[in-house]
């Protein structure tokens, strides 16, 4: 591993730099070299989600997840498991069964319990952090656990705590995270952060085995962003005795097209790396921030153009897998964090 890689520079301060990975992209040597050389923790983008691992009831496909875990172990990396309890990317047999009444709420609860135990047990001792529960809070002000969420509407809010208990039972040593977006003031309000903080405090008081909170960190240059606010919010979670992590960092902006992804606003080429740097600084400021993960590293592989029309350019490598200014920004921040700026003497005044 090169000494000036993100991975090596972060290791100097005990931080793990991560990326989301599409396991079968590892067939491409240039992609594989960046994953292995630059990152020390990996997250499967989709390959541990229920829809992928159990496409037909009782028939499992662990190929992508197995491949990523094996790759990580081969390259001295840790793994973030993502995600056990989420309203999205559920198998069609499960959601249609609930819709047509062939799966009762009691059966749904049993299926979820079984799913969590099966998946966490399969990788017991091989997953560093699990995103146990993902995106349960509303974007409204005040924010609250979403009553219309698939799981909450069928099983009640208590299912979230149960998911943590089941995951802990299956692997007592894995760090268990609650993961969400806009929970460090990214949307310009602290409504969601306040709600998640209050809920976490309540869960911890009840003895629910939650070890950490993951702030996704999906940003967009057209909106304001306060690195100071993020640092304060991460600090607040840490004050509860929790670990924190930036789990899905990217910064999107408007681009000419989805193929070339050249920003249409020249200033965005400065804002994009700056916001990446602000997020990393928020993490660097806290001893409890143990990992910083970018949500994929190459613009060509990105989820953004498919979800946000006209936007892209949100990772740290361009469409040709060349490092962008955002990469250099993270590299410089990590270098300074590791060695500190040199002390000056003798300025004449």
C-alpha positions as CSV (number, residue, x, y, z in Angstrom):
1,X,0.0,0.0,0.0
2,X,1.4,3.4,-1.0
3,X,2.3,5.6,1.9
4,X,0.4,8.5,0.4
5,X,-2.8,6.4,-0.2
6,X,-5.9,7.4,1.7
7,X,-5.7,4.0,3.4
8,X,-2.1,4.5,4.7
9,X,-2.6,8.1,5.7
10,X,-5.8,7.3,7.7
11,X,-4.1,4.4,9.4
12,X,-1.6,6.8,10.9
13,X,-4.4,8.1,13.1
14,X,-6.3,4.9,13.5
15,X,-9.1,5.9,11.1
16,X,-10.4,3.5,8.4
17,X,-11.1,4.9,5.0
18,X,-13.8,3.0,3.2
19,X,-15.8,2.6,0.0
20,X,-18.9,0.9,-1.2
21,X,-18.0,-1.9,-3.6
22,X,-19.8,-3.7,-6.4
23,X,-18.2,-7.1,-5.9
24,X,-18.2,-8.2,-9.5
25,X,-16.5,-5.0,-10.6
26,X,-13.5,-6.5,-8.8
27,X,-13.1,-8.5,-12.1
28,X,-11.6,-5.3,-13.5
29,X,-7.9,-5.0,-12.5
30,X,-7.9,-1.2,-12.4
31,X,-11.0,-1.1,-10.1
32,X,-9.6,-3.8,-7.9
33,X,-6.3,-2.0,-7.5
34,X,-8.0,1.1,-6.2
35,X,-10.2,-0.8,-3.8
36,X,-7.2,-2.7,-2.4
37,X,-4.8,0.2,-2.4
38,X,-6.8,3.1,-1.2
39,X,-9.3,1.7,1.3
40,X,-9.2,-0.3,4.5
41,X,-12.9,-1.0,5.0
42,X,-15.5,-2.0,2.4
43,X,-19.3,-1.9,2.2
44,X,-21.4,-4.0,-0.2
45,X,-23.5,-1.5,-2.2
46,X,-26.4,-4.0,-2.6
47,X,-25.1,-7.5,-2.1
48,X,-26.1,-8.0,1.6
49,X,-29.6,-6.6,1.1
50,X,-32.5,-9.1,1.6
51,X,-33.7,-8.8,-2.0
52,X,-30.3,-10.0,-3.3
53,X,-29.5,-12.6,-0.7
54,X,-32.9,-14.4,-0.7
55,X,-34.5,-13.6,-4.1
56,X,-36.8,-16.6,-3.8
57,X,-38.1,-17.7,-0.4
58,X,-35.7,-20.3,1.1
59,X,-33.2,-20.0,-1.9
60,X,-30.1,-18.0,-1.0
61,X,-27.5,-16.2,-3.1
62,X,-24.5,-15.2,-1.1
63,X,-22.1,-15.0,-4.0
64,X,-21.6,-11.2,-4.0
65,X,-21.4,-10.9,-0.3
66,X,-19.0,-13.9,0.1
67,X,-16.8,-12.5,-2.7
68,X,-16.5,-9.1,-1.0
69,X,-15.8,-10.6,2.5
70,X,-13.1,-12.9,1.0
71,X,-11.5,-10.0,-0.9
72,X,-11.5,-7.9,2.2
73,X,-9.8,-10.6,4.3
74,X,-7.3,-11.2,1.5
75,X,-6.4,-7.5,1.5
76,X,-6.4,-6.8,5.2
77,X,-9.6,-4.8,5.1
78,X,-12.6,-4.8,7.4
79,X,-16.3,-5.0,6.3
80,X,-19.3,-2.9,7.0
81,X,-22.4,-5.1,6.6
82,X,-25.3,-3.2,4.9
83,X,-28.2,-3.4,5.8
84,X,-30.5,-5.7,7.8
85,X,-33.7,-3.7,8.4
86,X,-34.8,-1.3,5.6
87,X,-38.1,-0.6,3.8
88,X,-36.4,-0.7,0.4
89,X,-34.9,-3.5,-1.7
90,X,-37.0,-6.2,0.0
91,X,-37.7,-9.4,-2.0
92,X,-40.8,-9.4,-4.1
93,X,-42.0,-12.6,-2.5
94,X,-42.0,-10.9,0.9
95,X,-43.8,-7.7,0.0
96,X,-46.4,-9.3,-2.3
97,X,-47.1,-11.9,0.4
98,X,-47.7,-9.2,2.9
99,X,-49.9,-7.2,0.4
100,X,-52.1,-10.2,-0.5
101,X,-52.4,-11.4,3.0
102,X,-50.6,-14.7,2.7
103,X,-47.9,-13.5,5.1
104,X,-49.4,-12.3,8.4
105,X,-47.8,-9.8,10.6
106,X,-46.8,-12.6,13.0
107,X,-45.2,-14.5,10.2
108,X,-43.5,-11.3,8.9
109,X,-41.9,-10.8,12.3
110,X,-40.7,-14.4,12.3
111,X,-39.3,-14.1,8.7
112,X,-37.4,-10.9,9.7
113,X,-36.0,-12.6,12.9
114,X,-34.9,-15.6,10.8
115,X,-33.4,-13.3,8.1
116,X,-31.3,-11.3,10.6
117,X,-30.1,-14.4,12.5
118,X,-29.2,-16.2,9.2
119,X,-27.3,-13.4,7.7
120,X,-25.4,-12.2,10.7
121,X,-24.6,-15.7,11.8
122,X,-23.2,-16.6,8.3
123,X,-20.6,-13.8,8.7
124,X,-20.1,-14.0,12.4
125,X,-16.7,-12.7,13.4
126,X,-16.1,-11.4,9.9
127,X,-18.1,-8.2,9.9
128,X,-16.8,-5.1,11.8
129,X,-19.9,-2.9,11.7
130,X,-23.4,-3.8,10.7
131,X,-25.9,-1.2,9.6
132,X,-28.7,-2.9,11.5
133,X,-31.5,-0.4,10.8
134,X,-31.6,2.1,8.0
135,X,-33.6,5.3,7.3
136,X,-36.5,5.1,9.7
137,X,-36.9,8.9,10.5
138,X,-39.0,11.4,8.5
139,X,-37.5,14.4,6.8
140,X,-40.3,16.6,8.4
141,X,-39.9,19.2,11.2
142,X,-40.3,17.9,13.8
143,X,-39.0,14.5,12.6
144,X,-40.3,11.2,13.9
145,X,-40.1,7.5,13.2
146,X,-42.0,7.2,10.0
147,X,-45.4,5.6,10.8
148,X,-45.8,4.6,7.1
149,X,-42.5,2.7,7.0
150,X,-43.1,-0.9,5.8
151,X,-41.7,-2.4,9.0
152,X,-43.2,0.1,11.4
153,X,-46.7,0.0,9.9
154,X,-46.8,-3.8,10.2
155,X,-44.8,-4.5,13.4
156,X,-44.6,-1.2,15.3
157,X,-41.6,0.9,16.2
158,X,-40.3,-1.7,18.7
159,X,-39.2,-3.8,15.7
160,X,-36.1,-1.6,15.4
161,X,-34.9,-2.4,18.9
162,X,-35.6,-6.1,18.3
163,X,-33.5,-6.1,15.1
164,X,-30.5,-4.8,17.2
165,X,-31.2,-7.5,19.8
166,X,-31.3,-10.3,17.2
167,X,-28.2,-9.1,15.5
168,X,-26.3,-8.9,18.8
169,X,-27.4,-12.4,19.6
170,X,-26.1,-13.7,16.3
171,X,-22.7,-11.9,16.6
172,X,-22.0,-10.3,20.0
173,X,-18.7,-8.8,18.8
174,X,-20.0,-6.9,15.7
175,X,-20.5,-3.1,16.2
176,X,-24.2,-2.4,15.5
177,X,-25.1,0.9,13.9
178,X,-28.2,2.9,13.2
179,X,-27.7,4.5,9.8
180,X,-29.6,7.4,8.2
181,X,-29.2,10.5,6.0
182,X,-29.5,14.2,7.0
183,X,-28.9,13.4,10.7
184,X,-26.0,15.8,11.1
185,X,-27.7,18.9,9.9
186,X,-27.0,18.4,6.2
187,X,-30.5,19.7,5.2
188,X,-29.9,23.0,7.0
189,X,-32.1,22.0,10.0
190,X,-31.4,19.8,13.0
191,X,-34.9,18.4,13.2
192,X,-33.9,14.9,12.1
193,X,-30.7,15.0,14.2
194,X,-32.7,16.0,17.3
195,X,-35.2,13.2,16.8
196,X,-32.5,10.5,16.2
197,X,-30.5,11.7,19.2
198,X,-33.5,11.5,21.5
199,X,-34.4,8.1,20.2
200,X,-30.9,6.7,20.6
201,X,-30.7,8.0,24.2
202,X,-34.0,6.3,24.9
203,X,-32.9,3.0,23.3
204,X,-29.6,3.0,25.2
205,X,-31.5,3.7,28.5
206,X,-33.5,0.6,27.7
207,X,-30.3,-1.5,27.2
208,X,-30.8,-2.0,23.4
209,X,-27.4,-3.1,22.0
210,X,-26.7,-0.1,19.7
211,X,-23.0,0.7,19.4
212,X,-22.9,3.4,16.8
213,X,-24.6,5.8,14.5
214,X,-23.8,6.1,10.8
215,X,-24.4,9.4,9.1
216,X,-24.7,8.8,5.4
217,X,-23.4,12.1,4.2
218,X,-25.0,12.4,0.8
219,X,-24.5,16.1,-0.1
220,X,-25.5,18.3,-3.1
221,X,-23.6,21.5,-3.9
222,X,-26.9,23.3,-4.7
223,X,-27.8,23.3,-1.0
224,X,-25.9,24.8,1.9
225,X,-23.8,22.6,4.2
226,X,-22.2,23.4,7.5
227,X,-19.2,21.3,8.5
228,X,-19.4,22.9,12.0
229,X,-23.0,21.7,12.4
230,X,-22.0,18.2,11.3
231,X,-19.1,18.1,13.8
232,X,-21.4,19.2,16.7
233,X,-24.0,16.6,15.8
234,X,-21.5,13.8,15.6
235,X,-20.1,15.0,18.9
236,X,-23.6,14.8,20.4
237,X,-24.0,11.2,19.3
238,X,-20.5,10.4,20.7
239,X,-21.5,12.0,24.0
240,X,-24.0,9.1,24.4
241,X,-21.0,6.7,24.4
242,X,-21.6,5.7,20.8
243,X,-19.1,5.3,18.0
244,X,-19.8,7.4,14.9
245,X,-19.1,6.9,11.2
246,X,-19.6,8.6,7.9
247,X,-21.0,5.8,5.9
248,X,-22.1,6.9,2.4
249,X,-20.2,10.1,1.6
250,X,-20.7,11.7,-1.8
251,X,-21.2,15.2,-3.1
252,X,-23.3,15.6,-6.3
253,X,-23.7,18.5,-8.6
254,X,-25.2,19.4,-12.0
255,X,-23.4,17.9,-14.9
256,X,-23.5,18.1,-18.8
257,X,-24.6,14.5,-19.2
258,X,-24.6,11.1,-17.3
259,X,-21.7,9.8,-19.4
260,X,-19.0,12.5,-19.1
261,X,-20.2,14.0,-15.9
262,X,-18.5,17.4,-16.3
263,X,-19.9,20.0,-13.9
264,X,-21.9,22.7,-15.6
265,X,-21.0,25.3,-13.0
266,X,-17.3,26.0,-12.7
267,X,-17.7,26.9,-9.0
268,X,-19.0,23.4,-8.3
269,X,-15.5,22.0,-9.0
270,X,-14.4,23.9,-5.9
271,X,-17.5,23.3,-3.8
272,X,-17.5,19.5,-4.4
273,X,-14.0,18.8,-2.9
274,X,-14.6,21.4,-0.2
275,X,-17.7,19.7,1.1
276,X,-15.9,16.3,1.0
277,X,-13.1,17.9,3.1
278,X,-15.7,19.4,5.5
279,X,-17.2,16.0,6.1
280,X,-13.8,14.4,6.7
281,X,-12.8,17.2,9.1
282,X,-16.0,16.6,11.1
283,X,-15.0,13.0,11.5
284,X,-11.3,13.8,12.2
285,X,-12.3,16.1,15.0
286,X,-13.7,13.1,17.0
287,X,-11.8,10.2,18.4
288,X,-15.1,8.3,18.3
289,X,-15.4,8.6,14.5
290,X,-13.9,5.3,13.5
291,X,-14.5,5.1,9.7
292,X,-15.2,7.4,6.7
293,X,-16.7,5.6,3.7
294,X,-17.3,7.1,0.3
295,X,-20.3,5.7,-1.5
296,X,-18.4,4.2,-4.4
297,X,-15.3,5.9,-5.7
298,X,-15.8,6.3,-9.5
299,X,-18.3,8.5,-11.2
300,X,-19.0,5.9,-13.9
301,X,-20.4,3.5,-11.3
302,X,-22.5,6.0,-9.5
303,X,-26.1,5.7,-8.4
304,X,-26.7,9.5,-8.7
305,X,-27.5,10.0,-12.4
306,X,-30.2,7.4,-12.2
307,X,-31.9,9.0,-9.2
308,X,-31.2,12.7,-9.7
309,X,-31.8,13.8,-13.3
310,X,-29.0,16.0,-14.5
311,X,-26.7,15.4,-11.6
312,X,-23.5,13.5,-11.1
313,X,-19.7,14.0,-10.5
314,X,-20.2,13.0,-6.8
315,X,-17.3,10.6,-6.1
316,X,-13.6,11.1,-5.7
317,X,-12.5,9.5,-9.1
318,X,-13.8,10.6,-12.5
319,X,-15.5,8.4,-15.1
320,X,-12.1,7.2,-16.2
321,X,-11.0,6.3,-12.7
322,X,-8.6,9.2,-12.4
323,X,-8.4,10.9,-9.0
324,X,-10.3,14.2,-8.8
325,X,-9.6,17.3,-6.6
326,X,-11.9,15.7,-4.0
327,X,-9.4,12.8,-3.7
328,X,-6.5,15.3,-3.2
329,X,-8.6,17.2,-0.6
330,X,-9.1,14.0,1.4
331,X,-5.4,13.0,1.0
332,X,-4.2,16.4,2.2
333,X,-6.6,16.5,5.2
334,X,-5.4,13.0,6.3
335,X,-1.8,13.9,5.8
336,X,-2.2,17.0,8.1
337,X,-4.2,15.0,10.6
338,X,-1.5,12.4,10.8
339,X,1.6,14.6,11.1
340,X,0.3,18.0,12.1
341,X,1.6,21.1,10.4
342,X,5.3,21.9,11.1
343,X,5.9,24.3,13.9
344,X,7.4,27.7,13.0
345,X,10.1,29.4,14.8
346,X,11.9,32.8,14.3
347,X,9.5,35.0,12.4
348,X,11.2,38.2,13.4
349,X,8.3,39.4,15.5
